[in-house]
Amino acid sequence: MRVIGAYGVGGVTIDFEVANYDDVARAHAGDIKPERVRRRIVRGIVDPGAAMLVLPESVVKELGLPLGGKAKVRYADGRRAVRREAKAAQVTILGRDDTFTAVVEPKRKDALIGAIVLEALDLLVDCKEQRVVPRDPSGPIYEIE
């Protein structure tokens, strides 16, 4: 599915999992049962031109993600605002997961997946096919110097 955003910019939408990493760690330690981990499938717009992970406030509350500091944000239409950050959001896309800080957007209905998430999970956007793909199907490859 293709979504047209501000200024006619398109994006790829995907469904992905977000979990409370604090719950995941407690489950690994045996403190809670794995089925008690707060997790949810979320619809997200993938935009490599954006930097951060942005989550709707409703998802942050549902998952019980701890709030962090404040972040200055600038929207595609030039508006600016200050938003809260949510810590310990474990994101899983195509079987790859990592933990991120997310910008909390009060009235947003879907998530925004920016370049930081794509880089960390070693994923690319296939614009022609309107999908997200692994750079290397055998697993992430991290370039170091």
N, C-alpha and C positions, 0 to 999 in steps of 0.2 A: 504494500500500500504506500502511496506517495502522499505526503502532506505538504501543502504549500503554506509557508510561513510569511513573516514580515518581508516586505519588498520582493515577494515572489520567490524567495529562496526555498528550495525544496529540502526535504529530509526523509530519511528512511525510518519507518516505525517498526519496532520489535516488541515482543513480550519477553521480559526477563525477570529473574528472581532477586528480591532484596530481602536480606535477613538481618536480624540484630546480632552483630558479631559477639557481643557480650554473652548472649544466650548460646551461640555456637560454641564458644570457649567453655562455658559451664557444662554443656552437654558432653564435650570431649573429656572434661575432667570427671564426668560421672555425677555431677551435682544436680543435674536435671535430666529428664528423659529427652531423647532427641525429638520426639514429637511435640515437646513443649517449646521448642525454638520458635520464636515469632518470626514468620516469613510470609512473603506475599509475592504473587506474580503481578508485575506492574507493566503497563504499556508505556513505552518511551520513544521519544524522537531522538534519533542518532544524528548529531551535528558535529562533525570534526572541526568546524569553525568556532565552536564554543569550547571553553576550557574545562569546566567543572561538571560534576554530577549535580543535578537539581532534582529535588524530590518534592512532591506535594506535601503540604503540612499534614494533611489527613493520614498519609502513609507514615510519616515520621511519628505521629502520635500513636497510630495503630501498632507499630513495631516497638514503641517505647525507646526510640533512639535517644541517647543522651545529647542534650544541647550544648554547644560550645560557644565560641565568641560570635562576633558579628562580622559580616563580610559586606564590602561595598560591591554593588553590582551595576552593570550597564546593560540595558536591553538593546535589541537590534534597532529599535526606533529612536535610540538616543537617550531615553529616560534613564534616570539613575535612582537607586534606592539603597537602603541598608537592610540586610536580611540576616537572620540567625543561621548558624551552621549546626548541622547534626553530625555527630561522630559515630563511628563504628557501623557504617552501612556496608554489609557484605553483599557484593553484587556478583551474580553468576550469569554469564552469557556464554552459550555454546560449550558448556561444561567447564569453563574457566572462571575462577573466582579470585577476588581480592577485596580488600576493605578500604573504604573511602570516607572522606568527609564530604558531606553534601550541603549545598545551599538549600534552605527551606523556603519554599514559595507558597504563601498562604492560600491563594485562590487557584493555583494550578491544578489541573485534573490529571495530567500525564507527567512523566519524568522527562528529563533532558539528559542525554548521555554525551558528554563532551570528549575532547581529545585525551584528557588525562586517563579516563577509563579505557578508551580504545588502546592507548599506548601500553598501559599496565597489563592488559589482557592480550596484547599482541594481535589485535583485530583490525581489519580494514573494512571500509565501506565500498561495496561494489555498486557504483552509481548506475551503471547500465542495467543491472539486474535488480536494483533496489533491495539490497540485502547486506547483511554484515557477514563477513567471512574471516576465518583465521588466516593470518599471513602464511603460516606453515601448518598444514593439517596435522602434522605429527606432534605438535606442541609449541608452546611459546619459545621464541628465540630472542634472547636479550643481548643487544650489542653493547660491548664495553671496550674501553681503550686501555 
